[in-house]
């Protein structure tokens, strides 16, 4: 990450399992629009994708990503990964808001679940206490711990994010 053209921030995107199949989108290599939630996400900022509690009782970090371009006002596009029972997200399709395009990166070692081997990394994040859909700051030491738990270096993340 030292080769980034500017200092970057790291963000956590809260994906509500009831409304969005984040694991399916990440596994498919699908790029996705996300609301900034009023936060100042910028091109090249790394993100983590946090899944809320699912029907198997799991929650945690399910993927990584990078902001592909600076935010702009737009309406969300239909996604094959939005669950049908979602009324909150469906309403968002009609309302223009500040959004960013995210390119997903798979975790080489799979999700970092609470109650899993790297639970302390997941529990250290503010997003672990979040609800609904929101955007949270991740500190750089937390980002390093996430990459270590995921089995990735900064360079491997950068290569995966930019050279798919």
Phi and psi in radians as a Rosetta constraint file:
Dihedral C 1 N 2 CA 2 C 2 CIRCULARHARMONIC -1.135 0.35
Dihedral N 2 CA 2 C 2 N 3 CIRCULARHARMONIC -0.267 0.35
Dihedral C 2 N 3 CA 3 C 3 CIRCULARHARMONIC -1.524 0.35
Dihedral N 3 CA 3 C 3 N 4 CIRCULARHARMONIC 0.069 0.35
Dihedral C 3 N 4 CA 4 C 4 CIRCULARHARMONIC -1.130 0.35
Dihedral N 4 CA 4 C 4 N 5 CIRCULARHARMONIC 2.548 0.35
Dihedral C 4 N 5 CA 5 C 5 CIRCULARHARMONIC -1.247 0.35
Dihedral N 5 CA 5 C 5 N 6 CIRCULARHARMONIC -0.227 0.35
Dihedral C 5 N 6 CA 6 C 6 CIRCULARHARMONIC -2.661 0.35
Dihedral N 6 CA 6 C 6 N 7 CIRCULARHARMONIC 2.951 0.35
Dihedral C 6 N 7 CA 7 C 7 CIRCULARHARMONIC -1.145 0.35
Dihedral N 7 CA 7 C 7 N 8 CIRCULARHARMONIC 2.488 0.35
Dihedral C 7 N 8 CA 8 C 8 CIRCULARHARMONIC -2.087 0.35
Dihedral N 8 CA 8 C 8 N 9 CIRCULARHARMONIC 2.797 0.35
Dihedral C 8 N 9 CA 9 C 9 CIRCULARHARMONIC -1.966 0.35
Dihedral N 9 CA 9 C 9 N 10 CIRCULARHARMONIC 2.714 0.35
Dihedral C 9 N 10 CA 10 C 10 CIRCULARHARMONIC -1.982 0.35
Dihedral N 10 CA 10 C 10 N 11 CIRCULARHARMONIC 2.409 0.35
Dihedral C 10 N 11 CA 11 C 11 CIRCULARHARMONIC -2.176 0.35
Dihedral N 11 CA 11 C 11 N 12 CIRCULARHARMONIC 2.651 0.35
Dihedral C 11 N 12 CA 12 C 12 CIRCULARHARMONIC -1.986 0.35
Dihedral N 12 CA 12 C 12 N 13 CIRCULARHARMONIC 2.208 0.35
Dihedral C 12 N 13 CA 13 C 13 CIRCULARHARMONIC -1.787 0.35
Dihedral N 13 CA 13 C 13 N 14 CIRCULARHARMONIC 2.173 0.35
Dihedral C 13 N 14 CA 14 C 14 CIRCULARHARMONIC -1.572 0.35
Dihedral N 14 CA 14 C 14 N 15 CIRCULARHARMONIC 1.978 0.35
Dihedral C 14 N 15 CA 15 C 15 CIRCULARHARMONIC -1.801 0.35
Dihedral N 15 CA 15 C 15 N 16 CIRCULARHARMONIC 1.964 0.35
Dihedral C 15 N 16 CA 16 C 16 CIRCULARHARMONIC -1.296 0.35
Dihedral N 16 CA 16 C 16 N 17 CIRCULARHARMONIC 2.018 0.35
Dihedral C 16 N 17 CA 17 C 17 CIRCULARHARMONIC -0.983 0.35
Dihedral N 17 CA 17 C 17 N 18 CIRCULARHARMONIC -0.599 0.35
Dihedral C 17 N 18 CA 18 C 18 CIRCULARHARMONIC -1.163 0.35
Dihedral N 18 CA 18 C 18 N 19 CIRCULARHARMONIC -0.407 0.35
Dihedral C 18 N 19 CA 19 C 19 CIRCULARHARMONIC -1.899 0.35
Dihedral N 19 CA 19 C 19 N 20 CIRCULARHARMONIC -0.392 0.35
Dihedral C 19 N 20 CA 20 C 20 CIRCULARHARMONIC -2.551 0.35
Dihedral N 20 CA 20 C 20 N 21 CIRCULARHARMONIC 2.293 0.35
Dihedral C 20 N 21 CA 21 C 21 CIRCULARHARMONIC -1.543 0.35
Dihedral N 21 CA 21 C 21 N 22 CIRCULARHARMONIC 1.369 0.35
Dihedral C 21 N 22 CA 22 C 22 CIRCULARHARMONIC -1.130 0.35
Dihedral N 22 CA 22 C 22 N 23 CIRCULARHARMONIC -0.672 0.35
Dihedral C 22 N 23 CA 23 C 23 CIRCULARHARMONIC -1.112 0.35
Dihedral N 23 CA 23 C 23 N 24 CIRCULARHARMONIC -0.764 0.35
Dihedral C 23 N 24 CA 24 C 24 CIRCULARHARMONIC -1.062 0.35
Dihedral N 24 CA 24 C 24 N 25 CIRCULARHARMONIC -0.751 0.35
Dihedral C 24 N 25 CA 25 C 25 CIRCULARHARMONIC -1.132 0.35
Dihedral N 25 CA 25 C 25 N 26 CIRCULARHARMONIC -0.741 0.35
Dihedral C 25 N 26 CA 26 C 26 CIRCULARHARMONIC -1.169 0.35
Dihedral N 26 CA 26 C 26 N 27 CIRCULARHARMONIC -0.792 0.35
Dihedral C 26 N 27 CA 27 C 27 CIRCULARHARMONIC -1.074 0.35
Dihedral N 27 CA 27 C 27 N 28 CIRCULARHARMONIC -0.578 0.35
Dihedral C 27 N 28 CA 28 C 28 CIRCULARHARMONIC -1.384 0.35
Dihedral N 28 CA 28 C 28 N 29 CIRCULARHARMONIC -0.156 0.35
Dihedral C 28 N 29 CA 29 C 29 CIRCULARHARMONIC 1.215 0.35
Dihedral N 29 CA 29 C 29 N 30 CIRCULARHARMONIC 0.508 0.35
Dihedral C 29 N 30 CA 30 C 30 CIRCULARHARMONIC -1.423 0.35
Dihedral N 30 CA 30 C 30 N 31 CIRCULARHARMONIC 2.238 0.35
Dihedral C 30 N 31 CA 31 C 31 CIRCULARHARMONIC -1.417 0.35
Dihedral N 31 CA 31 C 31 N 32 CIRCULARHARMONIC 2.527 0.35
Dihedral C 31 N 32 CA 32 C 32 CIRCULARHARMONIC -2.469 0.35
Dihedral N 32 CA 32 C 32 N 33 CIRCULARHARMONIC 2.533 0.35
Dihedral C 32 N 33 CA 33 C 33 CIRCULARHARMONIC -1.434 0.35
Dihedral N 33 CA 33 C 33 N 34 CIRCULARHARMONIC 2.409 0.35
Dihedral C 33 N 34 CA 34 C 34 CIRCULARHARMONIC -2.285 0.35
Dihedral N 34 CA 34 C 34 N 35 CIRCULARHARMONIC 2.475 0.35
Dihedral C 34 N 35 CA 35 C 35 CIRCULARHARMONIC -1.175 0.35
Dihedral N 35 CA 35 C 35 N 36 CIRCULARHARMONIC 2.464 0.35
Dihedral C 35 N 36 CA 36 C 36 CIRCULARHARMONIC -1.350 0.35
Dihedral N 36 CA 36 C 36 N 37 CIRCULARHARMONIC -0.259 0.35
Dihedral C 36 N 37 CA 37 C 37 CIRCULARHARMONIC 1.083 0.35
Dihedral N 37 CA 37 C 37 N 38 CIRCULARHARMONIC 0.427 0.35
Dihedral C 37 N 38 CA 38 C 38 CIRCULARHARMONIC 1.425 0.35
Dihedral N 38 CA 38 C 38 N 39 CIRCULARHARMONIC 0.016 0.35
Dihedral C 38 N 39 CA 39 C 39 CIRCULARHARMONIC -1.478 0.35
Dihedral N 39 CA 39 C 39 N 40 CIRCULARHARMONIC 2.819 0.35
Dihedral C 39 N 40 CA 40 C 40 CIRCULARHARMONIC -1.655 0.35
Dihedral N 40 CA 40 C 40 N 41 CIRCULARHARMONIC 0.987 0.35
Dihedral C 40 N 41 CA 41 C 41 CIRCULARHARMONIC -1.157 0.35
Dihedral N 41 CA 41 C 41 N 42 CIRCULARHARMONIC 2.516 0.35
Dihedral C 41 N 42 CA 42 C 42 CIRCULARHARMONIC -2.315 0.35
Dihedral N 42 CA 42 C 42 N 43 CIRCULARHARMONIC 2.819 0.35
Dihedral C 42 N 43 CA 43 C 43 CIRCULARHARMONIC -0.920 0.35
Dihedral N 43 CA 43 C 43 N 44 CIRCULARHARMONIC 2.397 0.35
Dihedral C 43 N 44 CA 44 C 44 CIRCULARHARMONIC 1.396 0.35
Dihedral N 44 CA 44 C 44 N 45 CIRCULARHARMONIC -0.062 0.35
Dihedral C 44 N 45 CA 45 C 45 CIRCULARHARMONIC -1.180 0.35
Dihedral N 45 CA 45 C 45 N 46 CIRCULARHARMONIC 2.328 0.35
Dihedral C 45 N 46 CA 46 C 46 CIRCULARHARMONIC -1.292 0.35
Dihedral N 46 CA 46 C 46 N 47 CIRCULARHARMONIC 2.657 0.35
Dihedral C 46 N 47 CA 47 C 47 CIRCULARHARMONIC -2.360 0.35
Dihedral N 47 CA 47 C 47 N 48 CIRCULARHARMONIC 2.700 0.35
Dihedral C 47 N 48 CA 48 C 48 CIRCULARHARMONIC -1.963 0.35
Dihedral N 48 CA 48 C 48 N 49 CIRCULARHARMONIC 2.656 0.35
Dihedral C 48 N 49 CA 49 C 49 CIRCULARHARMONIC -1.937 0.35
Dihedral N 49 CA 49 C 49 N 50 CIRCULARHARMONIC 2.082 0.35
Dihedral C 49 N 50 CA 50 C 50 CIRCULARHARMONIC -1.829 0.35
Dihedral N 50 CA 50 C 50 N 51 CIRCULARHARMONIC 2.191 0.35
Dihedral C 50 N 51 CA 51 C 51 CIRCULARHARMONIC -1.675 0.35
Dihedral N 51 CA 51 C 51 N 52 CIRCULARHARMONIC 2.294 0.35
Dihedral C 51 N 52 CA 52 C 52 CIRCULARHARMONIC -1.252 0.35
Dihedral N 52 CA 52 C 52 N 53 CIRCULARHARMONIC 3.027 0.35
Dihedral C 52 N 53 CA 53 C 53 CIRCULARHARMONIC -0.928 0.35
Dihedral N 53 CA 53 C 53 N 54 CIRCULARHARMONIC 2.183 0.35
Dihedral C 53 N 54 CA 54 C 54 CIRCULARHARMONIC -1.745 0.35
Dihedral N 54 CA 54 C 54 N 55 CIRCULARHARMONIC -3.057 0.35
Dihedral C 54 N 55 CA 55 C 55 CIRCULARHARMONIC -1.278 0.35
Dihedral N 55 CA 55 C 55 N 56 CIRCULARHARMONIC -0.113 0.35
Dihedral C 55 N 56 CA 56 C 56 CIRCULARHARMONIC -1.755 0.35
Dihedral N 56 CA 56 C 56 N 57 CIRCULARHARMONIC 0.071 0.35
Dihedral C 56 N 57 CA 57 C 57 CIRCULARHARMONIC 1.379 0.35
Dihedral N 57 CA 57 C 57 N 58 CIRCULARHARMONIC 0.371 0.35
Dihedral C 57 N 58 CA 58 C 58 CIRCULARHARMONIC -1.912 0.35
Dihedral N 58 CA 58 C 58 N 59 CIRCULARHARMONIC 2.528 0.35
Dihedral C 58 N 59 CA 59 C 59 CIRCULARHARMONIC -2.637 0.35
Dihedral N 59 CA 59 C 59 N 60 CIRCULARHARMONIC 2.576 0.35
Dihedral C 59 N 60 CA 60 C 60 CIRCULARHARMONIC 2.737 0.35
Dihedral N 60 CA 60 C 60 N 61 CIRCULARHARMONIC -2.848 0.35
Dihedral C 60 N 61 CA 61 C 61 CIRCULARHARMONIC -1.411 0.35
Dihedral N 61 CA 61 C 61 N 62 CIRCULARHARMONIC 2.085 0.35
Dihedral C 61 N 62 CA 62 C 62 CIRCULARHARMONIC -1.906 0.35
Dihedral N 62 CA 62 C 62 N 63 CIRCULARHARMONIC -0.183 0.35
Dihedral C 62 N 63 CA 63 C 63 CIRCULARHARMONIC -3.043 0.35
Dihedral N 63 CA 63 C 63 N 64 CIRCULARHARMONIC 3.017 0.35
Dihedral C 63 N 64 CA 64 C 64 CIRCULARHARMONIC -2.108 0.35
Dihedral N 64 CA 64 C 64 N 65 CIRCULARHARMONIC 3.083 0.35
Dihedral C 64 N 65 CA 65 C 65 CIRCULARHARMONIC -3.020 0.35
Dihedral N 65 CA 65 C 65 N 66 CIRCULARHARMONIC 3.132 0.35
Dihedral C 65 N 66 CA 66 C 66 CIRCULARHARMONIC -2.441 0.35
Dihedral N 66 CA 66 C 66 N 67 CIRCULARHARMONIC 2.522 0.35
Dihedral C 66 N 67 CA 67 C 67 CIRCULARHARMONIC -1.329 0.35
Dihedral N 67 CA 67 C 67 N 68 CIRCULARHARMONIC 2.107 0.35
Dihedral C 67 N 68 CA 68 C 68 CIRCULARHARMONIC -1.373 0.35
Dihedral N 68 CA 68 C 68 N 69 CIRCULARHARMONIC -0.525 0.35
Dihedral C 68 N 69 CA 69 C 69 CIRCULARHARMONIC -2.700 0.35
Dihedral N 69 CA 69 C 69 N 70 CIRCULARHARMONIC 2.858 0.35
Dihedral C 69 N 70 CA 70 C 70 CIRCULARHARMONIC -1.086 0.35
Dihedral N 70 CA 70 C 70 N 71 CIRCULARHARMONIC 2.689 0.35
Dihedral C 70 N 71 CA 71 C 71 CIRCULARHARMONIC -1.066 0.35
Dihedral N 71 CA 71 C 71 N 72 CIRCULARHARMONIC 2.633 0.35
Dihedral C 71 N 72 CA 72 C 72 CIRCULARHARMONIC -2.591 0.35
Dihedral N 72 CA 72 C 72 N 73 CIRCULARHARMONIC 2.738 0.35
Dihedral C 72 N 73 CA 73 C 73 CIRCULARHARMONIC -1.292 0.35
Dihedral N 73 CA 73 C 73 N 74 CIRCULARHARMONIC 2.164 0.35
Dihedral C 73 N 74 CA 74 C 74 CIRCULARHARMONIC -2.809 0.35
Dihedral N 74 CA 74 C 74 N 75 CIRCULARHARMONIC 2.943 0.35
Dihedral C 74 N 75 CA 75 C 75 CIRCULARHARMONIC -1.705 0.35
Dihedral N 75 CA 75 C 75 N 76 CIRCULARHARMONIC 2.589 0.35
Dihedral C 75 N 76 CA 76 C 76 CIRCULARHARMONIC -1.119 0.35
Dihedral N 76 CA 76 C 76 N 77 CIRCULARHARMONIC 2.578 0.35
Dihedral C 76 N 77 CA 77 C 77 CIRCULARHARMONIC -1.647 0.35
Dihedral N 77 CA 77 C 77 N 78 CIRCULARHARMONIC 2.617 0.35
Dihedral C 77 N 78 CA 78 C 78 CIRCULARHARMONIC -1.023 0.35
Dihedral N 78 CA 78 C 78 N 79 CIRCULARHARMONIC 2.420 0.35
Dihedral C 78 N 79 CA 79 C 79 CIRCULARHARMONIC -2.175 0.35
Dihedral N 79 CA 79 C 79 N 80 CIRCULARHARMONIC 2.400 0.35
Dihedral C 79 N 80 CA 80 C 80 CIRCULARHARMONIC -1.196 0.35
Dihedral N 80 CA 80 C 80 N 81 CIRCULARHARMONIC -0.121 0.35
Dihedral C 80 N 81 CA 81 C 81 CIRCULARHARMONIC -1.788 0.35
Dihedral N 81 CA 81 C 81 N 82 CIRCULARHARMONIC 0.002 0.35
Dihedral C 81 N 82 CA 82 C 82 CIRCULARHARMONIC -1.381 0.35
Dihedral N 82 CA 82 C 82 N 83 CIRCULARHARMONIC 2.235 0.35
Dihedral C 82 N 83 CA 83 C 83 CIRCULARHARMONIC -1.312 0.35
Dihedral N 83 CA 83 C 83 N 84 CIRCULARHARMONIC 2.500 0.35
Dihedral C 83 N 84 CA 84 C 84 CIRCULARHARMONIC -1.059 0.35
Dihedral N 84 CA 84 C 84 N 85 CIRCULARHARMONIC -0.546 0.35
Dihedral C 84 N 85 CA 85 C 85 CIRCULARHARMONIC -1.320 0.35
Dihedral N 85 CA 85 C 85 N 86 CIRCULARHARMONIC 0.027 0.35
Dihedral C 85 N 86 CA 86 C 86 CIRCULARHARMONIC -1.387 0.35
Dihedral N 86 CA 86 C 86 N 87 CIRCULARHARMONIC 1.984 0.35
Dihedral C 86 N 87 CA 87 C 87 CIRCULARHARMONIC -1.718 0.35
Dihedral N 87 CA 87 C 87 N 88 CIRCULARHARMONIC -0.540 0.35
Dihedral C 87 N 88 CA 88 C 88 CIRCULARHARMONIC -1.095 0.35
Dihedral N 88 CA 88 C 88 N 89 CIRCULARHARMONIC -0.832 0.35
Dihedral C 88 N 89 CA 89 C 89 CIRCULARHARMONIC -1.267 0.35
Dihedral N 89 CA 89 C 89 N 90 CIRCULARHARMONIC -0.671 0.35
Dihedral C 89 N 90 CA 90 C 90 CIRCULARHARMONIC -1.020 0.35
Dihedral N 90 CA 90 C 90 N 91 CIRCULARHARMONIC -0.695 0.35
Dihedral C 90 N 91 CA 91 C 91 CIRCULARHARMONIC -1.073 0.35
Dihedral N 91 CA 91 C 91 N 92 CIRCULARHARMONIC -0.596 0.35
Dihedral C 91 N 92 CA 92 C 92 CIRCULARHARMONIC -1.093 0.35
Dihedral N 92 CA 92 C 92 N 93 CIRCULARHARMONIC -0.377 0.35
Dihedral C 92 N 93 CA 93 C 93 CIRCULARHARMONIC -1.114 0.35
Dihedral N 93 CA 93 C 93 N 94 CIRCULARHARMONIC -0.456 0.35
Dihedral C 93 N 94 CA 94 C 94 CIRCULARHARMONIC -1.655 0.35
Dihedral N 94 CA 94 C 94 N 95 CIRCULARHARMONIC -0.237 0.35
Dihedral C 94 N 95 CA 95 C 95 CIRCULARHARMONIC -1.911 0.35
Dihedral N 95 CA 95 C 95 N 96 CIRCULARHARMONIC 2.039 0.35
Dihedral C 95 N 96 CA 96 C 96 CIRCULARHARMONIC -1.097 0.35
Dihedral N 96 CA 96 C 96 N 97 CIRCULARHARMONIC 2.414 0.35
Dihedral C 96 N 97 CA 97 C 97 CIRCULARHARMONIC -2.652 0.35
Dihedral N 97 CA 97 C 97 N 98 CIRCULARHARMONIC 2.953 0.35
Dihedral C 97 N 98 CA 98 C 98 CIRCULARHARMONIC -1.280 0.35
Dihedral N 98 CA 98 C 98 N 99 CIRCULARHARMONIC 2.084 0.35
Dihedral C 98 N 99 CA 99 C 99 CIRCULARHARMONIC -2.331 0.35
Dihedral N 99 CA 99 C 99 N 100 CIRCULARHARMONIC 2.753 0.35
Dihedral C 99 N 100 CA 100 C 100 CIRCULARHARMONIC -2.216 0.35
Dihedral N 100 CA 100 C 100 N 101 CIRCULARHARMONIC 2.646 0.35
Dihedral C 100 N 101 CA 101 C 101 CIRCULARHARMONIC -1.659 0.35
Dihedral N 101 CA 101 C 101 N 102 CIRCULARHARMONIC 2.190 0.35
Dihedral C 101 N 102 CA 102 C 102 CIRCULARHARMONIC -1.923 0.35
Dihedral N 102 CA 102 C 102 N 103 CIRCULARHARMONIC 2.292 0.35
Dihedral C 102 N 103 CA 103 C 103 CIRCULARHARMONIC -1.719 0.35
Dihedral N 103 CA 103 C 103 N 104 CIRCULARHARMONIC 2.106 0.35
Dihedral C 103 N 104 CA 104 C 104 CIRCULARHARMONIC -1.370 0.35
Dihedral N 104 CA 104 C 104 N 105 CIRCULARHARMONIC 2.641 0.35
Dihedral C 104 N 105 CA 105 C 105 CIRCULARHARMONIC -2.282 0.35
Dihedral N 105 CA 105 C 105 N 106 CIRCULARHARMONIC 2.221 0.35
Dihedral C 105 N 106 CA 106 C 106 CIRCULARHARMONIC -1.257 0.35
Dihedral N 106 CA 106 C 106 N 107 CIRCULARHARMONIC 2.607 0.35
Dihedral C 106 N 107 CA 107 C 107 CIRCULARHARMONIC -1.460 0.35
Dihedral N 107 CA 107 C 107 N 108 CIRCULARHARMONIC 2.122 0.35
Dihedral C 107 N 108 CA 108 C 108 CIRCULARHARMONIC -1.022 0.35
Dihedral N 108 CA 108 C 108 N 109 CIRCULARHARMONIC -0.602 0.35
Dihedral C 108 N 109 CA 109 C 109 CIRCULARHARMONIC -1.720 0.35
Dihedral N 109 CA 109 C 109 N 110 CIRCULARHARMONIC 0.268 0.35
Dihedral C 109 N 110 CA 110 C 110 CIRCULARHARMONIC 1.394 0.35
Dihedral N 110 CA 110 C 110 N 111 CIRCULARHARMONIC 3.138 0.35
Dihedral C 110 N 111 CA 111 C 111 CIRCULARHARMONIC -1.016 0.35
Dihedral N 111 CA 111 C 111 N 112 CIRCULARHARMONIC 2.657 0.35
Dihedral C 111 N 112 CA 112 C 112 CIRCULARHARMONIC -1.820 0.35
Dihedral N 112 CA 112 C 112 N 113 CIRCULARHARMONIC 1.608 0.35
Dihedral C 112 N 113 CA 113 C 113 CIRCULARHARMONIC -1.521 0.35
Dihedral N 113 CA 113 C 113 N 114 CIRCULARHARMONIC 2.596 0.35
Dihedral C 113 N 114 CA 114 C 114 CIRCULARHARMONIC -1.177 0.35
Dihedral N 114 CA 114 C 114 N 115 CIRCULARHARMONIC 2.423 0.35
Dihedral C 114 N 115 CA 115 C 115 CIRCULARHARMONIC 1.366 0.35
Dihedral N 115 CA 115 C 115 N 116 CIRCULARHARMONIC 0.215 0.35
Dihedral C 115 N 116 CA 116 C 116 CIRCULARHARMONIC -1.862 0.35
Dihedral N 116 CA 116 C 116 N 117 CIRCULARHARMONIC -3.050 0.35
Dihedral C 116 N 117 CA 117 C 117 CIRCULARHARMONIC -1.073 0.35
Dihedral N 117 CA 117 C 117 N 118 CIRCULARHARMONIC -0.495 0.35
Dihedral C 117 N 118 CA 118 C 118 CIRCULARHARMONIC -1.980 0.35
Dihedral N 118 CA 118 C 118 N 119 CIRCULARHARMONIC 0.629 0.35
Dihedral C 118 N 119 CA 119 C 119 CIRCULARHARMONIC -0.909 0.35
Dihedral N 119 CA 119 C 119 N 120 CIRCULARHARMONIC -0.690 0.35
Dihedral C 119 N 120 CA 120 C 120 CIRCULARHARMONIC -1.097 0.35
Dihedral N 120 CA 120 C 120 N 121 CIRCULARHARMONIC -0.562 0.35
Dihedral C 120 N 121 CA 121 C 121 CIRCULARHARMONIC -1.140 0.35
Dihedral N 121 CA 121 C 121 N 122 CIRCULARHARMONIC -0.783 0.35
Dihedral C 121 N 122 CA 122 C 122 CIRCULARHARMONIC -1.193 0.35
Dihedral N 122 CA 122 C 122 N 123 CIRCULARHARMONIC -0.769 0.35
Dihedral C 122 N 123 CA 123 C 123 CIRCULARHARMONIC -1.179 0.35
Dihedral N 123 CA 123 C 123 N 124 CIRCULARHARMONIC -0.376 0.35
Dihedral C 123 N 124 CA 124 C 124 CIRCULARHARMONIC -1.261 0.35
Dihedral N 124 CA 124 C 124 N 125 CIRCULARHARMONIC -0.255 0.35
Dihedral C 124 N 125 CA 125 C 125 CIRCULARHARMONIC -1.527 0.35
Dihedral N 125 CA 125 C 125 N 126 CIRCULARHARMONIC 2.438 0.35
Dihedral C 125 N 126 CA 126 C 126 CIRCULARHARMONIC -1.025 0.35
Dihedral N 126 CA 126 C 126 N 127 CIRCULARHARMONIC -0.640 0.35
Dihedral C 126 N 127 CA 127 C 127 CIRCULARHARMONIC -1.042 0.35
Dihedral N 127 CA 127 C 127 N 128 CIRCULARHARMONIC -0.405 0.35
Dihedral C 127 N 128 CA 128 C 128 CIRCULARHARMONIC -1.121 0.35
Dihedral N 128 CA 128 C 128 N 129 CIRCULARHARMONIC -0.310 0.35
Dihedral C 128 N 129 CA 129 C 129 CIRCULARHARMONIC -1.848 0.35
Dihedral N 129 CA 129 C 129 N 130 CIRCULARHARMONIC 0.127 0.35
Dihedral C 129 N 130 CA 130 C 130 CIRCULARHARMONIC -1.415 0.35
Dihedral N 130 CA 130 C 130 N 131 CIRCULARHARMONIC 2.846 0.35
Dihedral C 130 N 131 CA 131 C 131 CIRCULARHARMONIC -2.407 0.35
Dihedral N 131 CA 131 C 131 N 132 CIRCULARHARMONIC 2.810 0.35
Dihedral C 131 N 132 CA 132 C 132 CIRCULARHARMONIC 1.250 0.35
Dihedral N 132 CA 132 C 132 N 133 CIRCULARHARMONIC -2.373 0.35
Dihedral C 132 N 133 CA 133 C 133 CIRCULARHARMONIC -2.233 0.35
Dihedral N 133 CA 133 C 133 N 134 CIRCULARHARMONIC 2.165 0.35
Dihedral C 133 N 134 CA 134 C 134 CIRCULARHARMONIC -2.752 0.35
Dihedral N 134 CA 134 C 134 N 135 CIRCULARHARMONIC 3.021 0.35
Dihedral C 134 N 135 CA 135 C 135 CIRCULARHARMONIC -2.168 0.35
Dihedral N 135 CA 135 C 135 N 136 CIRCULARHARMONIC 2.337 0.35
Dihedral C 135 N 136 CA 136 C 136 CIRCULARHARMONIC -2.241 0.35
Dihedral N 136 CA 136 C 136 N 137 CIRCULARHARMONIC 2.678 0.35
Dihedral C 136 N 137 CA 137 C 137 CIRCULARHARMONIC -1.408 0.35
Dihedral N 137 CA 137 C 137 N 138 CIRCULARHARMONIC 2.476 0.35
Dihedral C 137 N 138 CA 138 C 138 CIRCULARHARMONIC -2.072 0.35
Dihedral N 138 CA 138 C 138 N 139 CIRCULARHARMONIC 2.251 0.35
Dihedral C 138 N 139 CA 139 C 139 CIRCULARHARMONIC -1.295 0.35
Dihedral N 139 CA 139 C 139 N 140 CIRCULARHARMONIC 2.795 0.35
Dihedral C 139 N 140 CA 140 C 140 CIRCULARHARMONIC -1.124 0.35
Dihedral N 140 CA 140 C 140 N 141 CIRCULARHARMONIC -0.682 0.35
Dihedral C 140 N 141 CA 141 C 141 CIRCULARHARMONIC -1.075 0.35
Dihedral N 141 CA 141 C 141 N 142 CIRCULARHARMONIC -0.660 0.35
Dihedral C 141 N 142 CA 142 C 142 CIRCULARHARMONIC -1.119 0.35
Dihedral N 142 CA 142 C 142 N 143 CIRCULARHARMONIC -0.717 0.35
Dihedral C 142 N 143 CA 143 C 143 CIRCULARHARMONIC -1.051 0.35
Dihedral N 143 CA 143 C 143 N 144 CIRCULARHARMONIC -0.774 0.35
Dihedral C 143 N 144 CA 144 C 144 CIRCULARHARMONIC -1.073 0.35
Dihedral N 144 CA 144 C 144 N 145 CIRCULARHARMONIC -0.750 0.35
Dihedral C 144 N 145 CA 145 C 145 CIRCULARHARMONIC -1.108 0.35
Dihedral N 145 CA 145 C 145 N 146 CIRCULARHARMONIC -0.676 0.35
Dihedral C 145 N 146 CA 146 C 146 CIRCULARHARMONIC -1.116 0.35
Dihedral N 146 CA 146 C 146 N 147 CIRCULARHARMONIC -0.826 0.35
Dihedral C 146 N 147 CA 147 C 147 CIRCULARHARMONIC -1.059 0.35
Dihedral N 147 CA 147 C 147 N 148 CIRCULARHARMONIC -0.734 0.35
Dihedral C 147 N 148 CA 148 C 148 CIRCULARHARMONIC -1.074 0.35
Dihedral N 148 CA 148 C 148 N 149 CIRCULARHARMONIC -0.789 0.35
Dihedral C 148 N 149 CA 149 C 149 CIRCULARHARMONIC -1.136 0.35
Dihedral N 149 CA 149 C 149 N 150 CIRCULARHARMONIC -0.565 0.35
Dihedral C 149 N 150 CA 150 C 150 CIRCULARHARMONIC -1.365 0.35
Dihedral N 150 CA 150 C 150 N 151 CIRCULARHARMONIC -0.225 0.35
Dihedral C 150 N 151 CA 151 C 151 CIRCULARHARMONIC 1.394 0.35
Dihedral N 151 CA 151 C 151 N 152 CIRCULARHARMONIC 0.560 0.35
Dihedral C 151 N 152 CA 152 C 152 CIRCULARHARMONIC -2.218 0.35
Dihedral N 152 CA 152 C 152 N 153 CIRCULARHARMONIC 2.596 0.35
Dihedral C 152 N 153 CA 153 C 153 CIRCULARHARMONIC -1.653 0.35
Dihedral N 153 CA 153 C 153 N 154 CIRCULARHARMONIC 2.968 0.35
Dihedral C 153 N 154 CA 154 C 154 CIRCULARHARMONIC -1.015 0.35
Dihedral N 154 CA 154 C 154 N 155 CIRCULARHARMONIC -0.761 0.35
Dihedral C 154 N 155 CA 155 C 155 CIRCULARHARMONIC -1.140 0.35
Dihedral N 155 CA 155 C 155 N 156 CIRCULARHARMONIC -0.705 0.35
Dihedral C 155 N 156 CA 156 C 156 CIRCULARHARMONIC -1.115 0.35
Dihedral N 156 CA 156 C 156 N 157 CIRCULARHARMONIC -0.709 0.35
Dihedral C 156 N 157 CA 157 C 157 CIRCULARHARMONIC -1.087 0.35
Dihedral N 157 CA 157 C 157 N 158 CIRCULARHARMONIC -0.856 0.35
Dihedral C 157 N 158 CA 158 C 158 CIRCULARHARMONIC -1.018 0.35
Dihedral N 158 CA 158 C 158 N 159 CIRCULARHARMONIC -0.784 0.35
Dihedral C 158 N 159 CA 159 C 159 CIRCULARHARMONIC -1.093 0.35
Dihedral N 159 CA 159 C 159 N 160 CIRCULARHARMONIC -0.754 0.35
Dihedral C 159 N 160 CA 160 C 160 CIRCULARHARMONIC -1.144 0.35
Dihedral N 160 CA 160 C 160 N 161 CIRCULARHARMONIC -0.634 0.35
Dihedral C 160 N 161 CA 161 C 161 CIRCULARHARMONIC -1.335 0.35
Dihedral N 161 CA 161 C 161 N 162 CIRCULARHARMONIC -0.546 0.35
Dihedral C 161 N 162 CA 162 C 162 CIRCULARHARMONIC -1.903 0.35
Dihedral N 162 CA 162 C 162 N 163 CIRCULARHARMONIC -0.251 0.35
Dihedral C 162 N 163 CA 163 C 163 CIRCULARHARMONIC -2.192 0.35
Dihedral N 163 CA 163 C 163 N 164 CIRCULARHARMONIC 0.763 0.35
